[in-house]
Amino acid sequence: MADTKVYSSLKSYVLLILCVFFWSLNYISRQILLQEFSPYFLSALSLTVIGIVFLIWAFVSKIVVPINRKQFLLLLLSATIGLIANQVFLYQGLQRTTATNASLIFTLSPLITAGLAALFLKEKITWRMIAGCLVATAGLSMALGLTGFHMHTGDLLMLGGAFTFSCNLIFVRILSSGLSPFIVTVYCFALSSLLFDPFVFTFSKIEWHHSLWIWGLALGSILIAQGLTNVWWNKGMQTVGASKAAILLNLQPLMTMLLDLIVFRHVISTGKIAGAALVFIGVMFGTWQKGFFKEIAFQKMKRGIVSEKSSNGARGK
């Protein structure tokens, strides 16, 4: 039982880290796409494509389930606040602020999530989680070379994006107690597209003439970095908890910085390396489970003893 729990937790952390990686990669993709599409159209396109694909998947798999009134209200909140508002804040913010500020502001999400989780989910906030979050945030400031911080319009919009993202984590966490993470994702995206699409197509000018490469980048960004990762994130968060899952978001600016080095060949300074080390220490300290690797070693040794006994028993026969 303990063995299953440990490996389930480890698998969840791997899924969460993969999500952060794809979100970091998607940040670069969004910067390219915003040069071709309006923020509102990109938001609507994201919600619609994911909603349609996942809804078809759910019907083909025959996993569509009825929901009660409470679940519908939570799904409605998740769709409007956690998806529609989040997408609008995010894309509008990325047009008005720098990548450095956007990355730093988004690291506030763990602190916001921890506060919301303690308020609504009664999750325990440990001193390790708080200390890890603060150390990681300090590391990000050093890694990104921040010497000052001014709340311009773009920064405020990104702060709204961080807050709505944290709100969505809480909604999903509550919904996952009665629905599978995938069904939660399907229903939320389907609802959000039904609510948001009429507004966008009525009041926004849409340009359809773009290269196949741009459309391919847009669809890949949507299906993988915004669709599949949502399922993984919800599944991983269901195991480790909303607060601990959100701490891993501190890795996103760090991964974005590394991708920036690979893609654009930007030099990494000593200060960035030192900041990256602090981010790693903060995340590990905040999410570390006491006795985690001892438990894994014990279970391996236990399986080895059982295997040896089975082998000896077989030879005896």
SEVEX-267907 format. One record per atom (N, C-alpha, C, O, CB): residue in one letter; x, y, z. Coordinates in pm, whole numbers, plus 50000, padded with zeros to 5 digits. Last residue first. Glycine has a CB too. Layout:
N
AXYZ/...
This chain:
317
K511234731749590/K510264722549533/K510914713649427/K510254705149368/K509084730249472/G513424747949631/G513144737249730/G512184727049676/G512274715249708/G512584743149857/R513204766049427/R514314756449422/R514074744749516/R514434733349487/R515634763249458/A511004780349521/A510894773149395/A511974762749382/A511724751749332/A510944782749278/G512064791849750/G510934782449761/G510794774149636/G510494762249642/G509624789849789/N513934808749642/N514384797649726/N513314787149739/N513584775149740/N514804802549864/S512224826249514/S513194818649435/S513694806549512/S513864795749456/S514364827549396/S510854837249724/S510104829849621/S511024821049541/S510674809849504/S509374839549527/K512954849749856/K512234838949923/K511464830449822/K511434818149832/K511254844750029/E513604869049665/E514594858949703/E513934846949771/E514304835449746/E515654864949796/S511304884349662/S511704877449540/S512684866249571/S512634855449512/S512334887349440/V511344894349921/V510234885849879/V510604877649757/V510294865849748/V508984894349850/I513674909449903/I513594898450000/I512504888749961/I512684876549965/I513354903850142/G512944928149709/G514084919549685/G514074907349777/G514414896349735/G515374927149704/R510864941649832/R510554933449715/R511674923749683/R511434912549638/R510294942349594/K512394954050031/K511324944850068/K510964935649952/K510784923649970/K510084952550115/M513994970849883/M514624960349961/M513604949649999/M513914937749998/M515274966150088/K511984987449781/K512814979649690/K513474967949762/K513524956749711/K513874988449625/Q511024998450020/Q510134990249939/Q510914981849838/Q510544970349812/Q509114999049866/F513285012850101/F512745002250185/F511864992850105/F511954980650119/F511945008150302/A513545031549896/A514615021749918/A514115009950000/A514474998549972/A515795028349988/I511135045849934/I511375038949808/I512435028049825/I512265016949776/I511795048849699/E511585056050190/E510455047050169/E510625039050040/E510325027150035/E509135054950166/K513705072650140/K513895061450232/K512805051050213/K513055039050219/K513905066450378/F512525091549980/F513445082249917/F513795070450010/F514135059649963/F514715089449875/F510765103250182/F510305099050050/F511225088449990/F510765077649953/F510215111049955/G511085114250429/G511225099750419/G510855094250283/G510655082150267/G510395093150522/K508965140750360/K509865134850456/K509885119650442/K508845113050444/K509465138850598/Q508955154450045/Q508185146350140/Q509155139150232/Q510055132250185/Q507265136250067/W509375186549911/W510005174349962/W509095167350063/W508555173550154/W511375177550027/T508505210749826/T507715199149786/T508245186049841/T507645175549819/T507655198349637/G510295229749928/G508865231449949/G508035219249920/G506985217249981/G508375242549866/F512775220449842/F512505221849986/F511015222650013/F510515216850109/F513195234250042/M512505221849564/M512755208949628/M512405209449777/M511825200049831/M514235204849609/V512115249549533/V511095240149489/V511255226649557/V510275220749603/V511145238449337/G514555259649642/G513255263549696/G512145253849661/G511335250249745/G512885277249647/I516485248049475/I516495245249619/I515125248349680/I514605240549760/I517595253449691/F515775259649229/F515775245049245/F515695241349394/F514925232549432/F517045238949181/V516165286649288/V514845281849247/V514745266849270/V513755261949325/V514585285249097/L518905287049339/L517955290249447/L516545285449414/L515815280849502/L517955305349473/A519855281149084/A520155271949194/A519195274349311/A518725264849375/A521615273649241/A519025303848948/A518465290848911/A518675280549021/A517805272249048/A519095285848780/G520695322849067/G519245323549088/G518575310449055/G517645306349125/G518645334649004/A523125314248965/A522915314249110/A521425314749142/A520955307849233/A523625326249175/I522615318648692/I522925305148739/I522685304048889/I522105294248936/I524395301348706/K522265346148692/K521165337548651/K521375323248699/K520435316548740/K520995337748499/G524805354748769/G523655357848853/G522455349048820/G521715344948909/G523265372448838/T526305346748551/T526545340248680/T525365342648774/T524975333748850/T527845345448745/S524125345248256/S525125351148345/S525275343248473/S524495334148502/S524755365548377/I523715331047948/I523275329948088/I524395335048177/I525495329548174/I522895315248125/V522955346147633/V523965341747730/V523375341547872/V522645350647911/V525205350947724/H520695333247395/H521005343647491/H521935338247600/H521735327247652/H519705349347554/R519825317547179/R521255318247210/R521615329847302/R522695335647291/R522035319247083/F517175312247127/F517685325247085/F519165327547116/F519715338147085/F516885336047149/V516905284847211/V516275289847088/V516945302547037/V517245303546918/V514805292547113/I518475281847444/I518545271947336/I518035277747204/I518645275847099/I517735259447372/L517765304047600/L519165301547568/L519285292447446/L520085294947356/L519895295347688/D515045299747624/D515505312047560/D516965310747518/D517355315747412/D515325324047655/L515065276947775/L514595276047636/L515015288347556/L515295287447437/L513065274347632/L515935288948013/L516765278847948/L516375277047802/L517235275647715/L516665265448022/M513735305548070/M515075311348052/M515995301647979/M516765305847892/M515675315148189/T511745286748103/T511625296447994/T512975302747964/T513325305047848/T510605307348030/M512645274348334/M512635266748210/M512515276048089/M513115273447985/M511475256648211/L512245296248509/L513565290448494/L513655282648363/L514625284048289/L513885281248614/P509475300648497/P510385310848444/P511795305548423/P512475309648329/P510445322748538/Q508685274048607/Q508315278648474/Q509225289748421/Q509725288548309/Q506895283548475/L509195267348867/L510135262548766/L509875268548628/L510755268248542/L510065247448758/N507085275849013/N508305283849022/N509335279548919/N510255287148887/N508885282849160/L505225256148998/L505125266748897/L506335276048901/L506585283448805/L503845274748916/L505475240849219/L506265236949103/L506195247248991/L507025247148899/L505795223549051/I503525250949384/I504915254749411/I505795251649290/I506735259049262/I505445247349536/A501185238249305/A501395252049261/A502835256549284/A503335265149211/A500445261449334/A501365213949438/A501425214149291/A501765228149242/A502545229749149/A500085209549230/K501005222049701/K502295216549660/K502445216649508/K503535219249456/K502465202349713/S498285230949685/S499365239749731/S500715234949682/S501505242749628/S499355240649883/A496705208949596/A496765221349519/A497965230049556/A498605235849469/A495495229349539/G498005175149597/G497365186649660/G497615199449584/G498625200749514/G497845188049803/V498865151449484/V499795158549573/V499165170449643/V499725175349741/V500975163149495/T496565141449340/T497375132949427/T498175140949529/T498175137549648/T498305124549345/Q495505161849193/Q494575153749273/Q495325145149373/Q494795141849479/Q493715144949182/M497635170949047/M497195178849161/M496265171049252/M496235173349373/M496515191549114/G497685151848842/G498775152548938/G498385160049064/G498755156049174/G499975159148876/K495265157848711/K495505144448764/K496595144648870/K496465138348975/K495885134948651/N495655184348636/N494535181048724/N494735167448789/N494425165648907/N493225181148647/W497875180948465/W497975189248586/W496875185748686/W497125184348805/W497905204348548/W496875164648260/W497985160048344/W498045167748475/W498245161948582/W499315161448268/V494915181848159/V494525168648210/V495615163448304/V495325158448412/V494285158648094/N496525203148078/N495475205548178/N495025192448241/N494775191748361/N494275212648114/T498095191847881/T498725195348008/T497695198248117/T497965196148235/T499625207347989/L496275189547671/L496795177547736/L497405180547872/L497245172847967/L497825170847648/G495805218947628/G494805208447645/G495295196647725/G494805194047835/G494335203647513/Q498075234547613/Q496925239647688/Q495855229047712/Q495085230147807/Q496315251247613/A500065220847478/A500455229247590/A499285234847670/A499475239447783/A501275240447540/I498465205547286/I499445199747377/I499645208247501/I499435203747614/I500765197747306/L496535222047160/L496225208047195/L497185202247298/L496765194747386/L496245199547070/I497835247747129/I496545246147197/I496355231947248/I496035229847365/I495395249747103/S500185243046990/S500235250147117/S498955247747199/S499005245947320/S500425265147093/G499115231346761/G500005223646848/G500095229746986/G500075222647087/G501405222846787/L497655253046658/L496955240746697/L497815232246789/L497305226446885/L496565232746573/A499765271846613/A498615275246697/A497915262646748/A497605261546866/A497615284046620/L501405258046435/L501935262146566/L500795265146663/L500855261446780/L502845274546552/G499635256046220/G500145243946284/G500685246846423/G500465239246517/G501235237546199/W499305282846155/W498145275246201/W498585262346272/W497975258246370/W497215271946083/I501975288146080/I501375295546191/I500155287946246/I499995286746368/I500965309846147/W502235270945860/W503125269645976/W502535276346099/W502585270846210/W504505275645945/L500425280245678/L500165267145740/L501035265245864/L500625258745961/L500425255845640/S499805315745725/S500535304345669/S500175291545745/S499695291845858/S502055306845675/H496505330945712/H497835329145770/H498485316745710/H497805308345651/H497765328045925/H493635345145710/H494675342645610/H496055342645675/H496685353145690/H494605353245497/W491735352945892/W491895338445868/W493065335245776/W493455323645765/W490615332745810/E491165375546140/E491945373546019/E492225358646003/E492845352346088/E493285381646026/I488375391446279/I489165379146272/I489865378046136/I489235379446032/I488265366846296/K487395415146512/K487735412846371/K488705401146363/K489715400946432/K488365425646306/S484835410546758/S486245410846718/S486415408446569/S485675400646508/S487035400546797/F482145407546825/F482775420546847/F484245421446803/F484835432246810/F482685424046991/T481375381546751/T480485392846728/T481215406146731/T480955414946650/T479375392946832/F483305363746825/F482945364046684/F482005375846650/F481875379646534/F482275351046645/V483365368947106/V484535371447022/V484135372946875/V484565382346808/V485555360147037/F480755361447194/F481285374847220/F482415378147124/F482435389047065/F481775376047366/P480585334347119/P479655344247062/P480155358647079/P479985366946989/P478285342947126/D482775322947282/D482815323847135/D481845334147076/D482245342046990/D482515310347075/F482115321247558/F483035331547509/F483005333647358/F483185344847310/F484435328047551/L480335300347611/L480095313547669/L480895324547599/L480415335847584/L480425313347817/L481385278647478/L479985282347453/L479685296447503/L478875303647444/L479045272347520/S483925277447595/S483795280847452/S482365285147417/S482175294347337/S484205268847365/S483245270247859/S483915283047833/S483805287147687/S483615298947657/S485385282147873/L482115244647825/L481315255847878/L481935269347842/L481235278547801/L481185254548030/A484365230647731/A483145231247651/A482265242947695/A481745250347611/A482355218047662/F486125233547946/F486465239447817/F485235240647727/F485085250447655/F487545231247747/C484695219648148/C485105233548167/C485395240348033/C484965251648010/C486325234248257/Y484345193648045/Y483175201948073/Y483555216748086/Y482805225348039/Y482505197248201/V487085185248023/V486155185247909/V485005194947932/V484735203547848/V485595171147884/T488055187248289/T488665194948181/T487725196348062/T487585207248005/T489975188348137/V486385168448413/V486385182448460/V486945191448350/V486385202048322/V487215183848590/I487185145748278/I485815150548261/I485695165048306/I484985173048244/I484825141648340/F489825143648378/F489585145548235/F488185151148209/F488025160248128/F489765132348161/P489535139548655/P490195151648606/P489915154348458/P489785165848417/P491685150648629/S486205127748735/S487585125148695/S488205138048643/S487485146748592/S487665114048586/L484345139449021/L484495137448877/L485965134848844/L486855139148917/L483965149748799/G484525143349292/G483365135949241/G483415132949093/G482625124949043/G482135143549270/S486885155949339/S486435146549442/S485245138249394/S484975127549448/S486075153949570/S487245174549146/S487895161549127/S487535151449234/S487835139549220/S489385163349126/L486115198149240/L485365190149143/L485935176049129/L485195166649103/L485365197049008/I488205207749402/I486905204449462/I486125195149369/I485535185349414/I486085217249491/R490195211749208/R490465203049324/R489145198549388/R488995186849424/R491345210449429/V488995230549046/V489275217048993/V489505207249107/V489055195849101/V490505217348901/F488955252849219/F487715247449163/F487905233049116/F487075224349144/F487225256049046/I491715256249263/I490825253149374/I489515247049324/I489035237149379/I490535265749457/L492625262549010/L493195250949079/L492285246549194/L492115234549219/L494605254149132/N491265286348964/N490885274548888/N491435261848953/N490775251448950/N491385275648746/C492645303749132/C491225300849158/C490795288149088/C490055279949144/C490345312649112/S495085304248998/S495005298449132/S493575294949170/S493315284649231/S495605308049235/F494275317848766/F494835304448757/F494745297248891/F494375285548896/F496305305048709/T493525342348874/T492485333848814/T492975319548796/T492195310148808/T492035339648679/F496085351448959/F495005349449055/F493925340149000/F493465331149069/F494395362849095/A497515353248721/A497995344448827/A496885341248927/A496755329948973/A499195350948899/G495965372448585/G496135359048530/G496585349048634/G496115337648637/G497115359348416/G496325394648748/G494985388948734/G495035374848678/G494245366248718/G494125397848644/L499005398048692/L498625394748829/L497225388848831/L496935379548906/L498705407148920/M498775405548428/M499425392848457/M499125388348600/M498995376348628/M500945393948436/L497575430548469/L496845420148395/L497455406348421/L496715396548435/L496875423348244/L499635443848602/L498365441548672/L497545430648603/L496895422548670/L497555454448680/D501495444848394/D501815437448517/D500545434248596/D500405423248650/D502785445548604/G500175461348210/G500485447548175/G500795438948296/G500405427248302/G501645447248081/T500105485548359/T498865478748319/T499105464048286/T498355455348329/T498255485848197/H502685483148614/H502045489248499/H500795481148463/H500485471248528/H503025490148379/M504165483348889/M502895477148847/M502235485348737/M501335493348762/M501945475748967/H507575477048889/H506545487348878/H505275480848823/H505325473848722/H507005499148788/F510545469549041/F509265463848999/F508195474649002/F507945480749106/F508855451849091/G514085463448994/G512925471349037/G511655465148986/G511675456448898/G513035485848989/T515845445248910/T516345455349004/T515225464249055/T515415471849150/T517425463948937/L516145411948808/L515225422848841/L515875432348942/L516375428049046/L513895417248898/G517295388948684/G517995401748687/G517115413648719/G517315424448663/G518655404148558/L516355363648692/L515815372148586/L516385386348588/L516025394748506/L514315372848598/A517685353648913/A517905347448783/A517445356248668/A518045356348561/A517185334048777/M516685369949120/M518105370349087/M518355364948946/M519125370648869/M518915362249191/S514015362649112/S514365376849100/S515835378349060/S516175386748977/S514095384249232/L514245335349161/L513755340049031/L514105354649007/L514445358548896/L512235338049022/G515095335249425/G515965330049321/G515555334649183/G516405337549098/G515995315049325/A512795344649548/A514025352649556/A515015348249448/A515685356549387/A514675351449696/T511135322949490/T510805336149435/T512025345349437/T512265352949343/T509645342549513/A512415302849639/A512305301549494/A512015314949428/A512565318049322/A511215291449458/V512065313149898/V513425311149846/V513395310349694/V514235316249626/V514045298249904/L509275312649915/L509985325349927/L511395324349870/L511865333449802/L510035329750072/C508715285149891/C508135294749796/C508915307949797/C509185313649691/C506655297249830/G510025274950114/G510425270849980/G509935280349874/G510655283449779/G509915256949951/A508545286850319/A509965290050304/A510455286550164/A511205294150102/A510805282550409/I506055274550274/I506175289150269/I507625293250245/I507905301850162/I505655295550399/M506715247550306/M506105252150181/M506275267250165/M506605272150056/M504625248450178/R507695247250567/R508575243250457/R508025248350323/R508785252950237/R508715227850454/W505545253250724/W506585263450714/W507545260150600/W508155269250542/W507345264650846/T502495243050557/T503645240850643/T504675252050625/T504675259150525/T504285227150614/I499125243850556/I500265251150502/I501425249750600/I501365254750712/I499905266250478/K496665220150486/K497665224850582/K498795231950509/K499355226750413/K498205213250665/E493445228450355/E494745221850342/E495745228350438/E495675240350466/E495265222650196/K490855237250337/K491365233650470/K492665225750462/K492965217450548/K490325225550546/L489825247750112/L490035233150113/L490555228050247/L490675215950268/L490995229150003/F489585275450162/F488445267950109/F488595252650119/F487605245550132/F488235271649967/L491975284250290/L490685290550318/L489505281650280/L488545280350356/L490585303750245/A494035269350188/A493845269450333/A492465274850369/A491855270350466/A494935277950401/A493725275849920/A493575261949962/A493345260950113/A492555252750159/A494815253849922/L494315303149921/L492965298749883/L492695284449928/L491585281249970/L492775299849732/G497045301749997/G496075309150078/G494645304950050/G493855303150142/G496225324050053/A498065286549787/A498195281749925/A497195288650016/A496575282350101/A499615283849977/T497545303549570/T496895290549580/T496925285049721/T495935279649770/T497555280649485/I499265324949630/I497825327249619/I497065314249637/I496055313649708/I497475333749483/L501725311549622/L501305318149746/L499795320749746/L499125318849848/L502065331449764/P501725302249354/P501785292949467/P501325299049598/P500615292649676/P503185287849483/S501535327749205/S500445318049206/S500525307849321/S499495304949381/S500425310649076/L503775342349181/L502945345249297/L501805335149312/L501195334149418/L502375359449287/T504875336548942/T505345328649055/T504595332049184/T504765325249285/T506845330949076/F503885355648771/F503205342648772/F503685333848887/F502975324648927/F503435335448640/I505715376248804/I504365377748858/I503665364348869/I502945361848965/I503545387248771/L507935365848660/L508015368148805/L506635368848868/L506395362848972/L508775380848834/S506955365048397/S507425352848464/S507445354548615/S507025345648689/S508815349148414/A506385392148350/A505335381948339/A505725369248413/A504905363448485/A505035378748192/N508915404148375/N507855407248471/N506755396648470/N506245392848575/N507265420948441/T510155391448150/T510715390748286/T509645393248391/T509485385448485/T511865400848303/A508685398847931/A508735384747968/A509235382948111/A508775374148183/A509625376947872/T506805429147996/T507985421747952/T507895407047996/T507125403548085/T509265428248007/T503475438047883/T504555437347980/T505705429147925/T505585422847820/T504065431348113/R501495437147690/R501755449947757/R502885449647859/R503225459947917/R500515454647824/Q500945412347592/Q501105423147495/Q501605436047559/Q502075445047489/Q499795425747423/L500525397447816/L501725394647738/L501985405247632/L503115406947587/L501625380947673/G497965406647893/G499145410047971/G500435408347894/G501345416547905/G499195401848096/Q496325394647705/Q496395409247710/Q497645413747786/Q498295423547748/Q495125415047776/Y496795367547770/Y497155372647638/Y497255387847634/Y498135393447570/Y496155368047535/L495935367348048/L497235362548004/L497655368647870/L498745374347859/L497215347447992/F493315377148055/F494365383648134/F495745380148079/F496605388848064/F494265379548281/V492135357447887/V492105371647851/V493205379247924/V493945386947862/V490725377747883/Q492575333848031/Q493095335247895/Q493165349947854/Q494145354247793/Q492235327447797/N491165339748272/N492595336848274/N493235338748137/N494315344548126/N492835322648322/A488525342348185/A489215353948242/A490725351948242/A491485361248214/A488725356548386/I488205315048089/I487965326948006/I488745338948058/I489535345047986/I486465330248000/L489215298748318/L489615297048179/L489445309848097/L490415315048041/L488805285848116/G488415306648577/G489665299148559/G490115297748416/G491315295748392/G489525285748617/I485955320548531/I487085326648603/I488405319848568/I489395326448533/I486855326048754/T484395303648361/T484405318248346/T485635324748410/T486275333348350/T483155324148407/A484955276948437/A484975280948296/A485125296048280/A485895300748196/A483695276348227/S484665277048715/S485945273248657/S486065278048513/S487125282548470/S486125258048664/L481965283948731/L482975292748789/L484345289948730/L485105299148698/L483015291248942/L480885261348608/L480625274548551/L481645284748602/L482135293048526/L479205279148586/L481675241748785/L482175241248648/L482005254848579/L482865259248502/L481455230348567/L480135249549003/L481595249749013/L482245249548875/L483235256348852/L482085237849097/L477585245248896/L477965258648940/L479475260048951/L480045270248914/L477295261949074/F477685217548853/F477495226648740/F477925240848777/F478575247648697/F476025226648694/Q477935207949114/Q479025205849020/Q478925215248900/Q479935220348851/Q479045191248972/K475405215249211/K476625220749272/K477805219449177/K478595228849163/K476925213649405/R473695199649050/R473635214249044/R474905220649101/R475405230449046/R472425219249120/N475515171648903/N474475177748984/N474595192948980/N475485198448915/N474545172649129/I475945154948587/I476445162848699/I475265168548776/I474165170248722/I477385174148650/P476605124048408/P475735135248449/P476335142548569/P477135136848643/P474305130148483/V479465117548197/V478645114548316/V477765126548348/V478135137948320/V479545110948437/V481195101547943/V480395113447980/V479455109648093/V478735099748085/V479595118847857/I482545080847843/I482835084147983/I482115096948027/I482385102448134/I484355085748004/K482845069647585/K481655067147666/K481905069647815/K481535061647901/K481175052747644/S484725075847403/S485145067147514/S484005063447607/S484155055147696/S486245074047594/V483215093247249/V483705080847189/V484105070847298/V483855058847285/V484895083647096/F482845114147438/F481695106747384/F482115093347323/F481435083247343/F480965115247278/A485515122447481/A484705117747594/A483505109547545/A483175099247605/A484225129647678/W486265130747226/W486995120047293/W486155113947405/W486095101747420/W488335125247350/I484545152247194/I484435140747104/I485105128547167/I484575117447162/I485085144046967/L485605168547396/L484205164347404/L483965152147315/L483265142847354/L483265175947365/F488185173447307/F487995165547429/F486565160647445/F486325149947501/F488385173747550/V487625188647073/V488415176147068/V488155167447190/V487925155447177/V489925179447058/I486105210647177/I485555201547076/I486285188147075/I485655177547077/I485635207946937/G487885222547366/G486555218247404/G485975208047307/G485415197947349/G485625230147414/I490105228947210/I490245219147318/I488885213747358/I488735201747381/I490945225447440/V488885247947039/V489545235946985/V489665225147092/V489355213447066/V490935239446931/T487895267547224/T487015260347133/T487635247347083/T486985236847085/T486665269047015/L490105277747365/L488995271647439/L488125262947348/L487675252347390/L488145282547504/S491665287647147/S492185277847242/S491045270347312/S491035257947316/S493065284747347/L489965306447030/L490425294946953/L490915283847045/L490625272047023/L491535299046856/A489725325347238/A488545317947192/A488945305347115/A488335294747133/A487675326747104/S492435334147251/S491755328747369/S490575319947327/S490425308747375/S491275340147461/L492825343846993/L493655332747042/L493005326147163/L493035313947177/L495065337847078/F490955364746994/F490775353546902/F491595341546948/F491115330146942/F491175357446760/Y492045381547190/Y490705375847210/Y490485363747119/Y489905353647161/Y489625386547184/P494555389047080/P494475381547206/P493125374647226/P493065363347274/P494745390747322/S494835382946723/S494455391446836/S494365382946963/S494125370946954/S493105398646809/F497775369946553/F496375369546593/F496115379346707/F497035383546778/F495985355246636/E500485375346505/E499625371746393/E498125372546427/E497315375546340/E499955357746347/Q501795379846734/Q502145388546623/Q501235386446503/Q501205394546410/Q503595386246584/L501005359446894/L500415372546920/L500785382846813/L500155393446804/L500845377647056/L502665338546816/L501265338646771/L500595352146791/L499725355946713/L500475327946844/I505055344646951/I505015344246803/I503585345846753/I503325353546661/I505615330946750/Q504245342447214/Q504855354947169/Q504845355847016/Q504645366646960/Q506295356047223/R503435315947221/R502435326447229/R502975339947184/R502265347847124/R501915327547371/S505885302547212/S504925300947101/S503905312147101/S503545317446996/S504215287447110/I506905309347460/I507605313947340/I506665313347220/I506655322347136/I508875305647315/Y505045295647617/Y505215310047636/Y505885316147513/Y505485326747466/Y506045313147763/N505375269247562/N504215276047504/N504305291147519/N503705298547441/N502955270947570/L507535263047718/L507695262847573/L506565270447505/L506765277147403/L507755248347522/S506195264647963/S507335273447936/S507575274447786/S507805285347733/S508605268348008/W504345244247934/W503855257847951/W504965267947924/W504715278647868/W503285259848093/F506075222447923/F505295225847804/F504715239947814/F504595246847713/F504165215747784/F507085223848191/F507975224748074/F507215228947949/F507645237947877/F508665211248050/V504785220048343/V505505232648355/V506445234748235/V506585245848185/V506305233048487/C504195193548268/C503255204448240/C503955217948242/C503755226148153/C502095204448342/L506375180348378/L506195180348232/L505245191548189/L505455198248088/L505645166648184/I505785184248647/I506985190548592/I506915191048439/I507345200848378/I508245183048637/L503475168348667/L503395182648695/L504595190148636/L504445201148583/L503315185048845/L504505142848613/L503475148648526/L503415163848544/L503305171248446/L502105142348556/V506215140148835/V506765139848699/V505795146248600/V506195154148515/V507095125348655/Y504365140249043/Y505335151149034/Y505975151748896/Y506245162648845/Y506415149549141/S503025116148987/S502295128648981/S503245140548968/S502975149948893/S501415130249105/K505035097549036/K504485098748900/K503755112048884/K503835118448779/K503535086948871/L505295101049313/L506425103949225/L505955106149082/L506405115349014/L507445092649231/S502775092149398/S503185105949425/S504325110049333/S504325121149280/S503615107549571/S502935065749319/S501855074049266/S502195088749283/S501935096949194/S500515070849335/Y505025056849477/Y505225057649332/Y504125065749264/Y504385071949160/Y505285043649273/V503765058949730/V505005065949702/V505195067749551/V505505078749504/V506195058449762/K501525041949706/K501335056149736/K502565064349700/K502455075249645/K501015058049884/T502685017049664/T501805022749562/T501655037749581/T501665045349484/T500435016049566/D503995013849911/D504745013849786/D503945020549675/D504475028749600/D505124999649746/A501915012550089/A502815023950097/A503605025449969/A503865036549923/A503765022550216/M500844987950000/M500005000050000/M500875012550000/M500645021949924/M499055000150123/
